[in-house]
Amino acid sequence: MEALIGLNIIEGAMLTASVAVLIQTIIMGIALRIWRPTELVACLRSWRLSSVAGAIAAVTTVLWFIAFSIMGVAQVRMLGQIEVVFSLLFSVLFFKEKVHRLELLGACLISLSLVVLVF
């Protein structure tokens, strides 16, 4: 924490997220090199497309860290569960997947918990 003294919330979040993503990239790169070298090559060949996904992921990671700096962890993690509902909606709308009752119940419970959290 002392390394972040003097940085504002956004700078601290960007630094922390960058270090976390760098560590994950190194570990995943080593794992792919050892266990799935052909997939590592495929990832490197598709760098243009994966760069877009990586940039979006980097922005969302920074936003997560900003949220953790501003609010309590429990509230941020709870609000982050809406991602599950959005993923479900996306899979239904774009991939035409069928939703089972239990999945629909789970999405409704997540949505209800967010309403309780906000109010």
C-alpha positions as a Markdown table, in Angstrom:
| # | Residue | x | y | z |
|---|---|---|---|---|
| 1 | Met | 0.0 | 0.0 | 0.0 |
| 2 | Glu | 2.8 | 2.4 | 0.7 |
| 3 | Ala | 3.9 | 2.2 | -2.9 |
| 4 | Leu | 0.6 | 3.8 | -3.9 |
| 5 | Ile | 1.0 | 6.8 | -1.6 |
| 6 | Gly | 1.0 | 10.0 | -3.6 |
| 7 | Leu | -1.1 | 8.5 | -6.4 |
| 8 | Asn | -4.7 | 9.5 | -6.9 |
| 9 | Ile | -7.4 | 6.8 | -7.2 |
| 10 | Ile | -7.2 | 6.4 | -10.9 |
| 11 | Glu | -3.4 | 6.3 | -11.0 |
| 12 | Gly | -3.3 | 3.8 | -8.2 |
| 13 | Ala | -6.0 | 1.6 | -9.9 |
| 14 | Met | -4.1 | 1.7 | -13.2 |
| 15 | Leu | -0.8 | 0.8 | -11.6 |
| 16 | Thr | -2.3 | -2.0 | -9.6 |
| 17 | Ala | -4.3 | -3.4 | -12.5 |
| 18 | Ser | -1.3 | -3.2 | -14.8 |
| 19 | Val | 0.9 | -5.2 | -12.4 |
| 20 | Ala | -1.9 | -7.8 | -11.9 |
| 21 | Val | -2.4 | -8.2 | -15.6 |
| 22 | Leu | 1.3 | -8.4 | -16.2 |
| 23 | Ile | 1.7 | -11.1 | -13.6 |
| 24 | Gln | -1.3 | -13.0 | -15.1 |
| 25 | Thr | 0.1 | -12.7 | -18.6 |
| 26 | Ile | 3.5 | -14.0 | -17.6 |
| 27 | Ile | 2.1 | -17.0 | -15.8 |
| 28 | Met | -0.4 | -17.8 | -18.6 |
| 29 | Gly | 2.3 | -17.4 | -21.2 |
| 30 | Ile | 4.6 | -19.8 | -19.3 |
| 31 | Ala | 1.7 | -22.3 | -18.8 |
| 32 | Leu | 0.8 | -22.2 | -22.5 |
| 33 | Arg | 4.4 | -22.6 | -23.5 |
| 34 | Ile | 4.7 | -25.7 | -21.4 |
| 35 | Trp | 1.4 | -27.4 | -21.8 |
| 36 | Arg | -0.2 | -25.9 | -25.0 |
| 37 | Pro | 2.5 | -24.4 | -27.3 |
| 38 | Thr | 0.3 | -24.6 | -30.4 |
| 39 | Glu | -2.3 | -22.5 | -28.7 |
| 40 | Leu | 0.3 | -20.0 | -27.7 |
| 41 | Val | 1.3 | -19.6 | -31.3 |
| 42 | Ala | -2.4 | -19.3 | -32.3 |
| 43 | Cys | -2.8 | -16.5 | -29.7 |
| 44 | Leu | 0.2 | -14.7 | -31.0 |
| 45 | Arg | -0.9 | -14.9 | -34.6 |
| 46 | Ser | -4.3 | -13.4 | -33.8 |
| 47 | Trp | -2.8 | -10.4 | -31.9 |
| 48 | Arg | -4.9 | -7.8 | -33.8 |
| 49 | Leu | -8.3 | -9.3 | -32.7 |
| 50 | Ser | -7.1 | -10.3 | -29.3 |
| 51 | Ser | -5.7 | -6.8 | -28.7 |
| 52 | Val | -9.2 | -5.4 | -28.9 |
| 53 | Ala | -10.5 | -7.9 | -26.3 |
| 54 | Gly | -7.4 | -7.2 | -24.2 |
| 55 | Ala | -7.9 | -3.5 | -24.3 |
| 56 | Ile | -11.6 | -3.9 | -23.2 |
| 57 | Ala | -10.5 | -6.2 | -20.5 |
| 58 | Ala | -7.8 | -3.8 | -19.3 |
| 59 | Val | -10.3 | -0.9 | -19.1 |
| 60 | Thr | -12.8 | -3.1 | -17.1 |
| 61 | Thr | -10.0 | -4.2 | -14.8 |
| 62 | Val | -9.0 | -0.6 | -14.1 |
| 63 | Leu | -12.6 | 0.2 | -13.4 |
| 64 | Trp | -12.9 | -2.7 | -11.0 |
| 65 | Phe | -9.9 | -1.4 | -9.1 |
| 66 | Ile | -11.3 | 2.1 | -9.0 |
| 67 | Ala | -14.5 | 0.8 | -7.6 |
| 68 | Phe | -12.7 | -1.2 | -5.0 |
| 69 | Ser | -10.8 | 2.0 | -4.0 |
| 70 | Ile | -14.1 | 4.0 | -3.7 |
| 71 | Met | -16.5 | 1.5 | -2.2 |
| 72 | Gly | -16.3 | -1.5 | 0.0 |
| 73 | Val | -15.3 | -4.8 | -1.5 |
| 74 | Ala | -18.6 | -6.5 | -0.7 |
| 75 | Gln | -20.7 | -3.9 | -2.5 |
| 76 | Val | -18.4 | -3.9 | -5.6 |
| 77 | Arg | -18.4 | -7.7 | -5.8 |
| 78 | Met | -22.2 | -7.9 | -5.4 |
| 79 | Leu | -22.7 | -5.3 | -8.1 |
| 80 | Gly | -20.3 | -7.2 | -10.3 |
| 81 | Gln | -22.6 | -10.2 | -10.3 |
| 82 | Ile | -24.8 | -8.3 | -12.8 |
| 83 | Glu | -22.1 | -9.5 | -15.3 |
| 84 | Val | -23.7 | -13.0 | -15.0 |
| 85 | Val | -27.1 | -11.6 | -15.9 |
| 86 | Phe | -25.7 | -9.7 | -18.9 |
| 87 | Ser | -23.8 | -12.8 | -20.1 |
| 88 | Leu | -27.0 | -14.8 | -19.9 |
| 89 | Leu | -28.9 | -12.2 | -21.9 |
| 90 | Phe | -26.1 | -12.0 | -24.4 |
| 91 | Ser | -26.1 | -15.8 | -24.9 |
| 92 | Val | -29.9 | -15.8 | -25.4 |
| 93 | Leu | -30.0 | -12.9 | -27.8 |
| 94 | Phe | -27.0 | -13.6 | -29.9 |
| 95 | Phe | -26.4 | -17.3 | -29.6 |
| 96 | Lys | -30.1 | -18.3 | -29.3 |
| 97 | Glu | -29.3 | -20.5 | -26.3 |
| 98 | Lys | -32.2 | -21.8 | -24.3 |
| 99 | Val | -32.5 | -20.7 | -20.6 |
| 100 | His | -33.5 | -23.3 | -18.1 |
| 101 | Arg | -35.8 | -22.4 | -15.2 |
| 102 | Leu | -33.0 | -22.7 | -12.6 |
| 103 | Glu | -30.8 | -20.3 | -14.6 |
| 104 | Leu | -33.7 | -17.8 | -15.0 |
| 105 | Leu | -34.3 | -18.1 | -11.2 |
| 106 | Gly | -30.6 | -17.4 | -10.5 |
| 107 | Ala | -30.7 | -14.3 | -12.8 |
| 108 | Cys | -33.8 | -13.1 | -11.0 |
| 109 | Leu | -32.2 | -13.6 | -7.6 |
| 110 | Ile | -29.1 | -11.7 | -8.7 |
| 111 | Ser | -31.2 | -8.9 | -10.0 |
| 112 | Leu | -33.2 | -8.8 | -6.8 |
| 113 | Ser | -30.1 | -8.7 | -4.7 |
| 114 | Leu | -28.8 | -5.7 | -6.6 |
| 115 | Val | -32.1 | -3.9 | -6.1 |
| 116 | Val | -31.7 | -4.6 | -2.3 |
| 117 | Leu | -28.1 | -3.4 | -2.5 |
| 118 | Val | -28.9 | -0.1 | -4.2 |
| 119 | Phe | -32.0 | 0.7 | -2.0 |
